[in-house]
Amino acid sequence: MTQLTDATSDPGSDPTTDPATGRVPDDLPDRIRHYVDGAFVDSVDGGTFDVLDPVTNETYVQAAAGQKADVDHAVAAARRAFDDGPWPRMLPRERSRVLHRIADLVESRDARLAELESFDSGLPITQALGQARRAAENFRFFADLVVAQADDTFKVPGRQINYVNRKPIGVAGLITPWNTPFMLESWKLAPALATGNTVVLKPAEFTPLSASLWAGIFEEAGLPRGVFNLVNGLGEEAGDALVKHPDVPLISFTGESRTGQTIFANAAPHLKGLSMELGGKSPAVVFADADLDAAVDATIFGVFSLNGERCTAGSRILVQRDVYEEFVERYAAQAQRVRVGYPHDPATEVGSLVHPEHFAKVMSYVELGKTEGRLVAGGGRPEGFETGNFVAPTVFADVPPTARIFQEEIFGPVVAITPFDTDDDAVALANDTVYGLAAYVWTNDLKRAHNVAGAIDAGMVWLNSNNVRDLRTPFGGVKASGLGHEGGYRSIDFYTHQQAVHITLGKVHNPTFGTN
């Protein structure tokens, strides 16, 4: 990549200088293809779709558009690798060595991965780099976990031993979103492969660029042919065919809740195993006794990092009335200082939203919010960014719980702030949505912290913390935010059959039928 622009420059200050110069990565592919049975291939029907640069909204590459025939081809390759190949029959330690090599390769290429991810998705380059490193850590974590896995044994002395066999299930269909694509692909690929399954990955159509790098990484690491397969395409075409395929017993999906409902319905006739991490409208509850400096910093980061395009964003901030006005004033002032910029600029804190369709959705909520709350920061395009998918960090105060911007997932740099009076009020407001993915509680009262956390309907709660996760803990939501959990041993459980084996050690105690 050529020299970055000056991080301190005003994008609109010098009409003779293009601040985006040099932001396009070198050596972009001339097209993006599927990867099936160890080879890059075009779609059976030759179909393609446009992939857009989120800064200019211009097409920068064509990607193969997968249809049912392409999914059939990929699933057949994955099924052969499962039935006849070595991968499911390797010892956990042997598979672990391959996964560690994958982690090493990802780590060694983190700068290139971040560069491509930032360009393709609009994520700030520094945040994309963190996601690339997290992808390596996901592989390293499951490489270690699958070796350390200990299954249950139950003894009845002198009578019986009962133990559990774990077996890979087959072909896992993995459908991933566009907000942090490479990292979230690793979050599914690592446990699916560690446990001996083969996979077909269908990445988000908005951001297929970084997914194409997995093939080379896996080949170099020594993953056997056919174990990993990739089909690009639209969700309603390639994704739908993968969900409905009778030889794909597992579907792991991350995305929005309405798509999750469709997948649930389409998978039902085949009784597939499903793990679905869906949408969120997570509350951040700030009590009057909280450390306001920490709470403001954390809630700013919690909704504006990753361009606000994160499922666990604390996009509803509930503030106790005693400190409400002070909090709103401080929050709005800091939000106005958040740096919007080109994704490749290391100084950028909020980059470009991923796609013009998503930009239009977020901006429609911004306009709606002006009728539902008090606009105290942002509210449109940032100055100097007249094209592309840039949205200024936007803050609405005095938002009633009936407002759509309080109830509905926006998935952008937009936050609603609402006052409350008592602990019970806070819990009622926190639970007053169809979602239940994450929640954040800020208070220095230990009893209150634990009691409020337990009363909130959410799969994950952080106390006096932003979104920092131990990979051993379960990840998932309740209500419209998901079905099932992944993370740690929950991922191992999802990607394996648990077969109980019973051995009689003494006399067989059978009832005797038919003696007369």
JOVEN-V148277 format. One record per residue. RES is the residue in one letter. SS is DSSP state (@ for helix, = for strand, . for the rest). PSI is psi in whole degrees, 0 to 359 (none if undefined). Layout:
res,ss,psi
RES,SS,PSI
RES,SS,PSI
This chain:
res,ss,psi
M,.,140
T,.,178
Q,.,132
L,.,157
T,.,162
D,.,122
A,.,341
T,.,0
S,.,151
D,.,121
P,.,336
G,.,11
S,.,333
D,.,102
P,.,347
T,.,353
T,.,129
D,.,111
P,.,346
A,.,359
T,.,132
G,.,3
R,.,345
V,.,124
P,.,150
D,.,156
D,.,41
L,.,147
P,.,154
D,.,344
R,.,160
I,=,127
R,.,169
H,=,165
Y,=,112
V,=,128
D,.,41
G,.,12
A,=,146
F,=,132
V,=,154
D,.,169
S,.,149
V,.,319
D,.,5
G,.,6
G,.,149
T,=,169
F,=,159
D,=,140
V,=,127
L,=,144
D,.,118
P,.,346
V,.,325
T,.,343
N,.,24
E,.,148
T,=,126
Y,=,347
V,=,158
Q,=,138
A,=,146
A,=,132
A,.,103
G,.,142
Q,.,187
K,@,319
A,@,323
D,@,320
V,@,318
D,@,316
H,@,315
A,@,317
V,@,321
A,@,319
A,@,316
A,@,322
R,@,318
R,@,317
A,@,328
F,@,315
D,@,322
D,@,345
G,.,174
P,.,338
W,@,310
P,@,340
R,@,358
M,.,152
L,.,150
P,@,323
R,@,323
E,@,316
R,@,324
S,@,321
R,@,320
V,@,317
L,@,323
H,@,323
R,@,322
I,@,314
A,@,318
D,@,317
L,@,318
V,@,315
E,@,318
S,@,342
R,.,21
D,@,324
A,@,317
R,@,317
L,@,315
A,@,320
E,@,312
L,@,319
E,@,317
S,@,316
F,@,318
D,@,327
S,@,341
G,.,3
L,.,142
P,.,140
I,@,321
T,@,323
Q,@,325
A,@,324
L,@,318
G,@,322
Q,@,323
A,@,318
R,@,325
R,@,326
A,@,317
A,@,318
E,@,325
N,@,315
F,@,319
R,@,321
F,@,311
F,@,334
A,@,320
D,@,320
L,@,321
V,@,334
V,@,323
A,@,351
Q,.,126
A,.,123
D,.,159
D,.,144
T,=,134
F,=,127
K,=,141
V,=,102
P,.,128
G,.,356
R,.,310
Q,=,147
I,=,136
N,=,128
Y,=,169
V,=,128
N,=,135
R,=,133
K,=,138
P,=,150
I,.,323
G,.,228
V,=,120
A,=,127
G,=,121
L,=,120
I,=,119
T,.,157
P,.,182
W,.,359
N,.,315
T,.,71
P,@,310
F,@,316
M,@,316
L,@,333
E,@,318
S,@,327
W,@,333
K,@,318
L,@,317
A,@,307
P,@,326
A,@,316
L,@,320
A,@,325
T,.,1
G,.,7
N,.,166
T,=,163
V,=,153
V,=,118
L,=,130
K,=,98
P,.,164
A,.,139
E,.,336
F,.,330
T,.,67
P,.,357
L,.,306
S,@,331
A,@,330
S,@,346
L,@,340
W,@,322
A,@,310
G,@,321
I,@,314
F,@,320
E,@,314
E,@,328
A,@,345
G,.,20
L,.,130
P,.,152
R,.,138
G,.,348
V,.,321
F,=,130
N,=,147
L,=,127
V,.,118
N,.,165
G,.,178
L,.,151
G,@,320
E,@,353
E,@,285
A,@,316
G,@,318
D,@,318
A,@,324
L,@,316
V,@,320
K,@,355
H,.,128
P,.,343
D,.,16
V,.,95
P,.,348
L,=,136
I,=,122
S,=,122
F,=,136
T,=,125
G,.,197
E,.,160
S,@,322
R,@,322
T,@,322
G,@,321
Q,@,319
T,@,316
I,@,317
F,@,314
A,@,318
N,@,335
A,@,340
A,@,317
P,.,335
H,.,1
L,.,47
K,.,153
G,=,133
L,=,135
S,=,117
M,=,114
E,=,114
L,.,208
G,.,176
G,.,156
K,.,67
S,.,136
P,=,145
A,=,114
V,=,120
V,=,113
F,.,163
A,.,334
D,.,6
A,.,160
D,.,101
L,@,327
D,@,311
A,@,320
A,@,318
V,@,312
D,@,313
A,@,320
T,@,333
I,@,309
F,@,321
G,@,337
V,@,339
F,@,344
S,@,157
L,@,31
N,@,19
G,@,0
E,.,66
R,.,138
C,.,330
T,.,13
A,.,134
G,.,73
S,.,356
R,=,113
I,=,119
L,=,120
V,=,132
Q,=,140
R,@,330
D,@,329
V,@,12
Y,@,307
E,@,320
E,@,316
F,@,312
V,@,316
E,@,314
R,@,320
Y,@,313
A,@,318
A,@,318
Q,@,323
A,@,324
Q,@,342
R,@,352
V,.,132
R,.,113
V,=,134
G,.,183
Y,.,141
P,.,328
H,.,350
D,.,121
P,.,340
A,.,349
T,.,135
E,.,329
V,=,123
G,.,221
S,.,138
L,.,160
V,.,329
H,.,150
P,@,329
E,@,317
H,@,321
F,@,316
A,@,321
K,@,312
V,@,317
M,@,329
S,@,324
Y,@,325
V,@,314
E,@,320
L,@,319
G,@,332
K,@,341
T,@,351
E,@,344
G,.,183
R,=,116
L,=,121
V,=,353
A,=,146
G,.,219
G,.,14
G,.,204
R,.,145
P,.,151
E,.,134
G,.,356
F,.,80
E,.,349
T,.,173
G,.,186
N,.,50
F,.,132
V,.,129
A,.,140
P,.,122
T,=,131
V,=,126
F,=,132
A,=,168
D,.,39
V,.,122
P,.,153
P,.,345
T,.,349
A,.,145
R,@,326
I,@,345
F,@,325
Q,@,328
E,.,145
E,.,124
I,.,321
F,.,48
G,.,183
P,.,62
V,=,131
V,=,145
A,=,130
I,=,133
T,=,137
P,=,157
F,=,166
D,.,303
T,.,171
D,@,317
D,@,321
D,@,317
A,@,315
V,@,317
A,@,317
L,@,319
A,@,323
N,.,0
D,.,51
T,.,169
V,.,348
Y,.,163
G,.,57
L,.,297
A,=,165
A,=,156
Y,=,135
V,=,129
W,=,111
T,.,152
N,.,7
D,.,111
L,@,315
K,@,314
R,@,316
A,@,310
H,@,321
N,@,317
V,@,319
A,@,315
G,@,333
A,@,344
I,.,134
D,.,88
A,.,146
G,.,336
M,=,138
V,=,133
W,=,130
L,=,119
N,.,46
S,.,154
N,.,194
N,.,81
V,.,120
R,.,139
D,.,128
L,.,349
R,.,345
T,.,157
P,.,143
F,=,123
G,.,172
G,.,180
V,.,175
K,@,227
A,@,5
S,@,1
G,=,177
L,=,118
G,.,174
H,.,148
E,=,174
G,.,131
G,.,222
Y,@,340
R,@,325
S,@,318
I,@,318
D,@,317
F,@,321
Y,.,10
T,=,151
H,=,143
Q,=,105
Q,=,124
A,=,130
V,=,130
H,=,129
I,=,125
T,=,129
L,.,335
G,.,208
K,.,138
V,.,123
H,.,82
N,.,136
P,.,145
T,.,115
F,.,153
G,.,35
T,.,343
N,.,none
